[in-house]
Amino acid sequence: MKWVLFGISMLWIMAGALIILKTEMVRRKFFDKLKMAIPKKLGPIPIIVGGLLILSAHASSQDIIIFILGVLAVLKGVFFMAAPEEKVKRLIDWWLAGSDRMYKGWGIFMMLLGVFILGTMIG
């Protein structure tokens, strides 16, 4: 299960770096397409990632934190699937209306989270 943690952490590091370095391109190519997506179809993605984090938490030295991240991801996916579509769409639109500075901050957070998960595999 260390490979799952490794893959998720590398994905977060790469996505964070891309958001920091190419904010405008990410906004145009990815976030604009995300606005058009149906929220109920997005729900399984965080559920799967959260389930993988929960299952692979024991492979980390900080298993409680990885488990909590997994539970939060599963709850997000359940919210996307169970909440009324208008409410989820408004939340996504609010999130995507953020400034470039906010996106860069989240990119830094994603990179740090990825590095943290990599570090828990070593320790």
DSSP file with accessible surface (Angstrom, degrees, kcal/mol):
  #  RESIDUE AA STRUCTURE BP1 BP2  ACC     N-H-->O    O-->H-N    N-H-->O    O-->H-N    TCO  KAPPA ALPHA  PHI   PSI    X-CA   Y-CA   Z-CA
    1    1 A M     >        0   0   93      0, 0.0     4,-1.7     0, 0.0     3,-0.4   0.000 360.0 360.0 360.0  -9.3    0.0    0.0    0.0
    2    2 A K  H  >  +     0   0  101      1,-0.2     4,-2.8     2,-0.2     5,-0.2   0.827 360.0  60.4 -63.3 -29.3    3.0    2.3    0.1
    3    3 A W  H  > S+     0   0  204      2,-0.2     4,-2.6     1,-0.2    -1,-0.2   0.853 101.8  52.3 -67.0 -32.9    2.7    2.6   -3.7
    4    4 A V  H  > S+     0   0   36     -3,-0.4     4,-2.7     2,-0.2     5,-0.2   0.947 112.1  44.7 -65.8 -48.2   -0.8    4.0   -3.3
    5    5 A L  H  X S+     0   0    0     -4,-1.7     4,-2.6     1,-0.2     5,-0.2   0.906 113.6  51.1 -61.5 -40.9    0.5    6.6   -0.8
    6    6 A F  H  X S+     0   0   82     -4,-2.8     4,-2.5     2,-0.2     5,-0.2   0.935 111.8  46.9 -61.6 -45.4    3.5    7.3   -3.1
    7    7 A G  H  X S+     0   0   38     -4,-2.6     4,-2.4     2,-0.2    -2,-0.2   0.924 114.0  46.3 -63.9 -45.2    1.2    7.8   -6.1
    8    8 A I  H  X S+     0   0   17     -4,-2.7     4,-2.4     2,-0.2    -1,-0.2   0.924 113.7  48.8 -65.4 -42.2   -1.2   10.1   -4.3
    9    9 A S  H  X S+     0   0    0     -4,-2.6     4,-2.4    -5,-0.2    -2,-0.2   0.923 112.3  47.8 -66.3 -40.7    1.6   12.2   -2.8
   10   10 A M  H  X S+     0   0   62     -4,-2.5     4,-2.8    -5,-0.2     5,-0.2   0.900 110.6  52.5 -65.9 -37.9    3.3   12.5   -6.2
   11   11 A L  H  X S+     0   0  103     -4,-2.4     4,-2.7    -5,-0.2     5,-0.2   0.926 111.2  46.6 -62.2 -43.7    0.0   13.5   -7.8
   12   12 A W  H  X S+     0   0   52     -4,-2.4     4,-2.4     2,-0.2    -2,-0.2   0.891 112.8  49.5 -66.8 -38.9   -0.5   16.2   -5.2
   13   13 A I  H  X S+     0   0   31     -4,-2.4     4,-2.4     2,-0.2    -2,-0.2   0.942 114.6  44.2 -65.0 -46.2    3.1   17.5   -5.6
   14   14 A M  H  X S+     0   0  113     -4,-2.8     4,-2.4     2,-0.2    -2,-0.2   0.922 115.1  47.8 -66.1 -42.6    2.8   17.6   -9.4
   15   15 A A  H  X S+     0   0   33     -4,-2.7     4,-2.6    -5,-0.2    -1,-0.2   0.918 112.5  49.7 -65.1 -42.1   -0.7   19.2   -9.3
   16   16 A G  H  X S+     0   0    0     -4,-2.4     4,-2.3    -5,-0.2    -2,-0.2   0.925 111.5  48.2 -62.1 -42.6    0.4   21.8   -6.7
   17   17 A A  H  X S+     0   0   29     -4,-2.4     4,-2.8     2,-0.2     5,-0.3   0.914 111.7  50.1 -65.1 -40.1    3.5   22.7   -8.8
   18   18 A L  H  X S+     0   0   83     -4,-2.4     4,-2.7     1,-0.2     8,-0.2   0.919 110.8  49.1 -64.4 -42.2    1.4   23.0  -11.9
   19   19 A I  H  < S+     0   0   22     -4,-2.6    -2,-0.2     1,-0.2    -1,-0.2   0.908 114.7  45.6 -64.2 -39.8   -1.1   25.3  -10.2
   20   20 A I  H  < S+     0   0   40     -4,-2.3     3,-0.5    -5,-0.2    -2,-0.2   0.942 122.0  34.8 -68.5 -46.2    1.7   27.5   -8.8
   21   21 A L  H  < S+     0   0  137     -4,-2.8    -2,-0.2     1,-0.2    -3,-0.2   0.818 131.3  26.8 -82.3 -33.1    3.7   27.8  -12.0
   22   22 A K     X  +     0   0  122     -4,-2.7     4,-2.6    -5,-0.3     5,-0.3  -0.365  69.6 150.0-128.3  54.8    0.9   27.8  -14.6
   23   23 A T  H  > S+     0   0   10     -3,-0.5     4,-2.5     1,-0.2     5,-0.2   0.902  74.7  47.5 -57.5 -47.9   -2.1   29.2  -12.7
   24   24 A E  H  > S+     0   0   96      2,-0.2     4,-2.4     1,-0.2    -1,-0.2   0.908 112.9  48.4 -64.6 -40.7   -3.7   30.9  -15.8
   25   25 A M  H  > S+     0   0   61      2,-0.2     4,-3.1     1,-0.2     5,-0.4   0.923 112.3  48.6 -65.7 -42.6   -3.3   27.8  -18.0
   26   26 A V  H  X>S+     0   0   11     -4,-2.6     4,-2.2    -8,-0.2     5,-2.0   0.917 111.7  50.7 -62.8 -40.8   -4.8   25.5  -15.2
   27   27 A R  I  <>S+     0   0   56     -4,-2.5     5,-1.4    -5,-0.3    -2,-0.2   0.925 116.3  40.6 -63.0 -44.3   -7.7   27.9  -14.8
   28   28 A R  I  <5S+     0   0  130     -4,-2.4    -2,-0.2     3,-0.2    -1,-0.2   0.938 125.3  32.2 -70.3 -47.8   -8.4   28.0  -18.6
   29   29 A K  I  <5S+     0   0  124     -4,-3.1    -3,-0.2    -5,-0.2    -2,-0.2   0.836 133.6  18.6 -85.3 -34.3   -7.9   24.3  -19.4
   30   30 A F  I  X5S+     0   0  116     -4,-2.2     4,-2.0    -5,-0.4    -3,-0.2   0.868 122.6  46.0-105.2 -51.9   -9.0   22.5  -16.2
   31   31 A F  I  ><S+     0   0   18     -5,-2.0     4,-1.6     1,-0.2    -3,-0.2   0.861 110.3  54.3 -68.3 -33.9  -11.2   24.8  -14.1
   32   32 A D  H  ><S+     0   0   68     -5,-1.4     4,-0.7    -6,-0.3    -1,-0.2   0.880 111.0  46.9 -66.6 -34.4  -13.3   26.0  -16.9
   33   33 A K  H >> S+     0   0  153      1,-0.2     4,-0.6    -3,-0.2     3,-0.5   0.842 106.6  58.5 -72.3 -32.3  -14.1   22.4  -17.8
   34   34 A L  H >< S+     0   0   40     -4,-2.0     3,-0.8     1,-0.2    -2,-0.2   0.842  97.6  60.8 -65.8 -31.8  -14.8   21.6  -14.2
   35   35 A K  H 3< S+     0   0   78     -4,-1.6    -1,-0.2     1,-0.2    -2,-0.2   0.837 105.8  47.7 -61.9 -32.6  -17.5   24.3  -14.2
   36   36 A M  H << S+     0   0  156     -4,-0.7    -1,-0.2    -3,-0.5    -2,-0.2   0.589  91.1 106.1 -84.9 -12.6  -19.4   22.4  -16.9
   37   37 A A  S << S-     0   0   29     -3,-0.8     3,-0.0    -4,-0.6    -3,-0.0  -0.323  77.0-115.2 -71.6 151.5  -19.1   19.0  -15.1
   38   38 A I    >>  -     0   0   74      1,-0.1     3,-1.4    -2,-0.0     4,-0.8  -0.771  21.9-140.3 -85.4 122.2  -22.1   17.4  -13.4
   39   39 A P  H >> S+     0   0    0      0, 0.0     4,-1.1     0, 0.0     3,-0.8   0.843  98.5  59.2 -56.8 -35.7  -21.3   17.3   -9.6
   40   40 A K  H 34 S+     0   0   86      1,-0.3     3,-0.2     2,-0.2    41,-0.1   0.820 103.3  53.3 -65.9 -25.9  -22.8   13.8   -9.1
   41   41 A K  H <4 S+     0   0  156     -3,-1.4    -1,-0.3     1,-0.2     4,-0.2   0.718 106.0  53.9 -78.7 -20.9  -20.4   12.4  -11.7
   42   42 A L  H X< S+     0   0   32     -3,-0.8     3,-1.0    -4,-0.8    -1,-0.2   0.693  88.4  83.5 -81.7 -20.5  -17.5   14.0   -9.7
   43   43 A G  T 3X S+     0   0    0     -4,-1.1     4,-1.4     1,-0.2    -1,-0.2   0.850  81.8  56.7 -55.4 -42.3  -18.5   12.3   -6.5
   44   44 A P  H 3> S+     0   0   53      0, 0.0     4,-2.7     0, 0.0    -1,-0.2   0.816  95.6  68.0 -64.2 -25.9  -16.9    8.9   -7.0
   45   45 A I  H <> S+     0   0  104     -3,-1.0     4,-2.5    -4,-0.2     5,-0.2   0.968 105.2  37.6 -61.9 -54.9  -13.4   10.4   -7.5
   46   46 A P  H  > S+     0   0   18      0, 0.0     4,-2.9     0, 0.0     5,-0.2   0.852 115.0  56.9 -67.2 -27.0  -12.9   11.6   -3.9
   47   47 A I  H  X S+     0   0   53     -4,-1.4     4,-2.6     2,-0.2    -2,-0.2   0.939 110.6  43.2 -65.7 -43.5  -14.6    8.5   -2.6
   48   48 A I  H  X S+     0   0  107     -4,-2.7     4,-2.5     2,-0.2     5,-0.2   0.946 116.5  46.3 -66.8 -47.0  -12.1    6.3   -4.4
   49   49 A V  H  X S+     0   0   44     -4,-2.5     4,-2.4    -5,-0.2    -2,-0.2   0.927 114.4  48.8 -62.5 -42.8   -9.1    8.4   -3.4
   50   50 A G  H  X S+     0   0    0     -4,-2.9     4,-2.7    -5,-0.2    -1,-0.2   0.911 110.3  50.8 -63.2 -41.2  -10.4    8.6    0.2
   51   51 A G  H  X S+     0   0   26     -4,-2.6     4,-2.7    -5,-0.2    -1,-0.2   0.911 110.2  49.6 -62.7 -40.8  -10.9    4.8    0.3
   52   52 A L  H  X S+     0   0   65     -4,-2.5     4,-1.9     2,-0.2    -2,-0.2   0.897 111.1  49.7 -65.1 -38.8   -7.4    4.2   -1.0
   53   53 A L  H  X S+     0   0    2     -4,-2.4     4,-0.6     2,-0.2    -2,-0.2   0.919 111.7  48.5 -64.7 -42.4   -6.0    6.6    1.7
   54   54 A I  H >< S+     0   0   54     -4,-2.7     3,-0.9     1,-0.2     4,-0.3   0.932 113.5  46.9 -62.1 -46.0   -8.0    4.8    4.4
   55   55 A L  H 3< S+     0   0  110     -4,-2.7     3,-0.3     1,-0.2    -1,-0.2   0.826 117.4  42.3 -67.0 -30.6   -6.8    1.4    3.2
   56   56 A S  H >< S+     0   0    0     -4,-1.9     3,-1.5    -5,-0.2    -1,-0.2   0.371  83.1 100.5 -99.2   7.6   -3.2    2.5    3.0
   57   57 A A  G X< S+     0   0    7     -3,-0.9     3,-1.8    -4,-0.6    -1,-0.2   0.853  75.1  61.9 -61.1 -34.5   -3.0    4.5    6.2
   58   58 A H  G 3  S+     0   0  139     -3,-0.3    -1,-0.3    -4,-0.3     5,-0.1   0.706  92.8  65.5 -66.6 -17.8   -1.3    1.6    8.0
   59   59 A A  G <  S+     0   0   19     -3,-1.5     2,-0.3   -58,-0.1    -1,-0.3   0.453  94.4  76.8 -82.0   1.0    1.7    1.9    5.6
   60   60 A S  S X  S-     0   0   11     -3,-1.8     3,-0.6    -4,-0.1    61,-0.2  -0.791  78.8-134.1-111.8 154.1    2.4    5.4    7.0
   61   61 A S  T 3  S+     0   0   56     59,-2.0     2,-0.2    -2,-0.3     3,-0.2   0.695 110.5  49.4 -77.1 -17.2    4.1    6.4   10.2
   62   62 A Q  T 3> S+     0   0   87      1,-0.2     4,-1.9    55,-0.1     3,-0.4  -0.505  70.5 156.3-114.4  60.7    1.3    9.0   10.7
   63   63 A D  H <>  +     0   0   76     -3,-0.6     4,-2.6     1,-0.2     5,-0.2   0.821  66.7  57.6 -63.5 -31.4   -1.6    6.6   10.1
   64   64 A I  H  > S+     0   0  111      2,-0.2     4,-2.6     1,-0.2    -1,-0.2   0.933 108.1  46.4 -65.6 -43.4   -4.2    8.7   12.0
   65   65 A I  H  > S+     0   0   68     -3,-0.4     4,-2.5     2,-0.2    -2,-0.2   0.923 114.0  47.6 -66.4 -42.6   -3.6   11.8    9.8
   66   66 A I  H  X S+     0   0    0     -4,-1.9     4,-2.2     2,-0.2    -1,-0.2   0.916 112.0  50.9 -64.6 -40.1   -3.7    9.7    6.6
   67   67 A F  H  X S+     0   0   95     -4,-2.6     4,-2.6    -5,-0.2    -2,-0.2   0.928 110.0  49.4 -62.4 -43.7   -6.9    8.0    7.8
   68   68 A I  H  X S+     0   0   86     -4,-2.6     4,-2.7     1,-0.2    -2,-0.2   0.912 109.4  51.8 -63.9 -41.9   -8.5   11.4    8.6
   69   69 A L  H  X S+     0   0   36     -4,-2.5     4,-2.1     1,-0.2    -1,-0.2   0.906 110.8  49.3 -59.4 -41.0   -7.6   12.7    5.1
   70   70 A G  H  X S+     0   0    0     -4,-2.2     4,-2.4     2,-0.2    -2,-0.2   0.920 110.4  49.0 -64.6 -43.7   -9.2    9.6    3.7
   71   71 A V  H  X S+     0   0   52     -4,-2.6     4,-2.7     1,-0.2    -2,-0.2   0.922 110.8  50.9 -63.0 -42.4  -12.4   10.1    5.7
   72   72 A L  H  X S+     0   0  101     -4,-2.7     4,-2.2     1,-0.2    -1,-0.2   0.904 110.2  49.9 -61.9 -40.1  -12.6   13.7    4.7
   73   73 A A  H  X S+     0   0   19     -4,-2.1     4,-2.2     2,-0.2    -2,-0.2   0.919 110.8  49.0 -65.2 -42.3  -12.2   12.8    1.0
   74   74 A V  H  X S+     0   0   38     -4,-2.4     4,-2.6     1,-0.2    -2,-0.2   0.930 110.6  50.9 -63.1 -42.9  -15.0   10.2    1.3
   75   75 A L  H  X S+     0   0  105     -4,-2.7     4,-2.5     1,-0.2    -1,-0.2   0.889 108.5  52.4 -62.2 -37.9  -17.3   12.7    3.1
   76   76 A K  H  X S+     0   0  117     -4,-2.2     4,-2.5     2,-0.2    -1,-0.2   0.930 110.4  47.7 -62.5 -45.8  -16.6   15.2    0.2
   77   77 A G  H  X S+     0   0    0     -4,-2.2     4,-1.8     2,-0.2    -2,-0.2   0.908 111.4  49.8 -62.8 -41.0  -17.6   12.6   -2.4
   78   78 A V  H  X S+     0   0   70     -4,-2.6     4,-2.8     2,-0.2     5,-0.3   0.914 110.1  51.6 -64.2 -40.4  -20.7   11.6   -0.5
   79   79 A F  H  X S+     0   0   76     -4,-2.5     4,-2.4     1,-0.2    -2,-0.2   0.933 108.2  51.5 -61.3 -44.7  -21.6   15.3   -0.2
   80   80 A F  H  < S+     0   0   23     -4,-2.5    -1,-0.2     1,-0.2    -2,-0.2   0.863 117.9  38.7 -60.2 -35.3  -21.2   15.7   -4.0
   81   81 A M  H  < S+     0   0   82     -4,-1.8    -2,-0.2    -5,-0.2    -1,-0.2   0.813 123.9  36.4 -86.7 -30.0  -23.5   12.8   -4.6
   82   82 A A  H  < S+     0   0   77     -4,-2.8    -3,-0.2    -5,-0.2    -2,-0.2   0.778  96.3  85.0 -98.2 -28.7  -26.1   13.3   -1.9
   83   83 A A  S  < S-     0   0   12     -4,-2.4     5,-0.0    -5,-0.3   -43,-0.0  -0.326  95.2 -83.5 -73.5 157.2  -26.5   17.1   -1.7
   84   84 A P     >  -     0   0   70      0, 0.0     4,-2.0     0, 0.0     3,-0.4  -0.332  38.2-124.5 -59.7 140.6  -28.9   18.9   -4.1
   85   85 A E  H  > S+     0   0   82      1,-0.2     4,-2.8     2,-0.2     5,-0.2   0.847 108.2  56.1 -59.8 -36.5  -27.2   19.7   -7.4
   86   86 A E  H  > S+     0   0  140      1,-0.2     4,-2.3     2,-0.2    -1,-0.2   0.903 108.0  48.4 -63.0 -40.5  -27.8   23.4   -7.2
   87   87 A K  H  > S+     0   0  109     -3,-0.4     4,-2.0     2,-0.2    -2,-0.2   0.924 114.0  45.0 -66.9 -43.9  -26.1   23.7   -3.8
   88   88 A V  H  X S+     0   0    0     -4,-2.0     4,-2.6     2,-0.2     5,-0.2   0.913 112.3  52.6 -66.6 -40.2  -23.0   21.7   -5.0
   89   89 A K  H  X S+     0   0   53     -4,-2.8     4,-2.8    -5,-0.2    -2,-0.2   0.917 109.1  49.6 -63.3 -40.8  -22.9   23.7   -8.2
   90   90 A R  H  X S+     0   0  166     -4,-2.3     4,-2.4     2,-0.2    -1,-0.2   0.904 110.9  50.1 -63.8 -40.3  -22.9   27.0   -6.3
   91   91 A L  H  X S+     0   0   79     -4,-2.0     4,-2.4     2,-0.2    -2,-0.2   0.931 112.5  46.3 -63.9 -44.2  -20.1   25.7   -4.0
   92   92 A I  H  X S+     0   0   14     -4,-2.6     4,-2.7     2,-0.2    -2,-0.2   0.925 113.0  49.6 -64.6 -43.8  -18.0   24.7   -7.0
   93   93 A D  H  X S+     0   0   67     -4,-2.8     4,-1.0     1,-0.2    -1,-0.2   0.896 110.9  50.0 -62.9 -39.1  -18.7   28.0   -8.8
   94   94 A W  H >< S+     0   0  177     -4,-2.4     3,-0.5    -5,-0.2    -1,-0.2   0.929 112.4  47.7 -63.5 -43.4  -17.7   29.9   -5.6
   95   95 A W  H >< S+     0   0   84     -4,-2.4     3,-1.2     1,-0.2    -2,-0.2   0.909 111.8  49.0 -64.5 -42.2  -14.5   27.9   -5.3
   96   96 A L  H 3< S+     0   0    5     -4,-2.7    -1,-0.2     1,-0.3    -2,-0.2   0.639  98.1  69.4 -76.2 -12.4  -13.6   28.4   -9.0
   97   97 A A  T << S+     0   0   78     -4,-1.0    -1,-0.3    -3,-0.5    -2,-0.2   0.381  77.2 122.2 -84.9   6.9  -14.2   32.2   -8.7
   98   98 A G    <   -     0   0   13     -3,-1.2     2,-0.1     1,-0.1    -3,-0.0  -0.116  66.5-101.2 -66.9 165.0  -11.1   32.6   -6.5
   99   99 A S     >  -     0   0   69      1,-0.1     4,-2.0     4,-0.0     5,-0.2  -0.338  29.6-107.6 -82.1 166.3   -8.2   34.8   -7.3
  100  100 A D  H  > S+     0   0   62      1,-0.2     4,-2.4     2,-0.2     5,-0.2   0.857 120.8  57.6 -60.8 -35.1   -4.8   33.6   -8.7
  101  101 A R  H  > S+     0   0  216      2,-0.2     4,-2.1     1,-0.2    -1,-0.2   0.895 105.2  49.5 -63.2 -40.8   -3.3   34.3   -5.3
  102  102 A M  H  > S+     0   0   57      2,-0.2     4,-2.4     1,-0.2    -1,-0.2   0.925 110.6  50.2 -64.3 -43.0   -5.8   31.9   -3.7
  103  103 A Y  H  X S+     0   0    4     -4,-2.0     4,-2.3     1,-0.2    -2,-0.2   0.901 109.5  50.6 -62.9 -40.5   -5.0   29.2   -6.2
  104  104 A K  H  X S+     0   0   90     -4,-2.4     4,-2.3     2,-0.2    -1,-0.2   0.900 108.9  52.6 -64.8 -37.4   -1.3   29.6   -5.7
  105  105 A G  H  X S+     0   0   38     -4,-2.1     4,-2.3     1,-0.2    -2,-0.2   0.925 110.8  46.3 -62.5 -43.1   -1.8   29.3   -1.9
  106  106 A W  H  X S+     0   0  106     -4,-2.4     4,-2.7     2,-0.2    -1,-0.2   0.850 109.2  55.9 -68.3 -32.5   -3.7   26.1   -2.5
  107  107 A G  H  X S+     0   0    0     -4,-2.3     4,-2.3     2,-0.2    -2,-0.2   0.925 108.4  47.3 -63.0 -42.9   -1.0   24.9   -4.8
  108  108 A I  H  X S+     0   0   91     -4,-2.3     4,-2.6     2,-0.2    -2,-0.2   0.927 111.9  50.8 -62.8 -42.8    1.5   25.4   -2.1
  109  109 A F  H  X S+     0   0  105     -4,-2.3     4,-2.6     1,-0.2    -2,-0.2   0.922 109.8  50.1 -61.3 -43.0   -0.7   23.6    0.4
  110  110 A M  H  X S+     0   0   44     -4,-2.7     4,-2.4     2,-0.2    -1,-0.2   0.914 111.3  48.6 -61.9 -43.5   -1.1   20.6   -2.1
  111  111 A M  H  X S+     0   0   60     -4,-2.3     4,-2.6     2,-0.2    -2,-0.2   0.927 112.1  48.3 -63.0 -44.2    2.7   20.4   -2.5
  112  112 A L  H  X S+     0   0  114     -4,-2.6     4,-2.6     1,-0.2    -2,-0.2   0.894 111.1  50.8 -63.4 -39.5    3.3   20.5    1.2
  113  113 A L  H  X S+     0   0   32     -4,-2.6     4,-2.4     2,-0.2    -1,-0.2   0.918 111.0  48.6 -64.8 -41.5    0.6   17.8    1.8
  114  114 A G  H  X S+     0   0    0     -4,-2.4     4,-2.3     2,-0.2    -2,-0.2   0.918 112.5  47.5 -62.8 -43.4    2.2   15.6   -0.8
  115  115 A V  H  X S+     0   0   82     -4,-2.6     4,-2.6     2,-0.2    -2,-0.2   0.907 110.5  53.5 -65.1 -38.7    5.7   16.1    0.7
  116  116 A F  H  X S+     0   0   75     -4,-2.6     4,-2.0     2,-0.2    -2,-0.2   0.936 109.2  47.7 -60.6 -46.6    4.2   15.4    4.1
  117  117 A I  H  X S+     0   0    0     -4,-2.4     4,-1.0     1,-0.2    -1,-0.2   0.915 111.6  50.5 -63.8 -40.8    2.7   12.1    2.9
  118  118 A L  H >X S+     0   0   43     -4,-2.3     4,-0.9     1,-0.2     3,-0.6   0.916 109.7  51.8 -59.7 -42.0    6.0   11.1    1.3
  119  119 A G  H 3X S+     0   0   38     -4,-2.6     4,-1.9     1,-0.2     3,-0.3   0.840 103.4  57.2 -64.8 -32.9    7.8   11.9    4.5
  120  120 A T  H 3< S+     0   0    5     -4,-2.0   -59,-2.0     1,-0.2    -1,-0.2   0.762 102.3  56.3 -71.5 -21.3    5.5    9.7    6.5
  121  121 A M  H << S+     0   0   27     -4,-1.0    -1,-0.2    -3,-0.6    -2,-0.2   0.797 109.0  46.1 -77.1 -28.1    6.4    6.8    4.3
  122  122 A I  H  <        0   0  151     -4,-0.9    -2,-0.2    -3,-0.3    -1,-0.2   0.888 360.0 360.0 -78.5 -42.0   10.1    7.2    5.1
  123  123 A G     <        0   0   79     -4,-1.9   -61,-0.0   -61,-0.0    -3,-0.0   0.106 360.0 360.0 -71.1 360.0    9.7    7.6    8.9
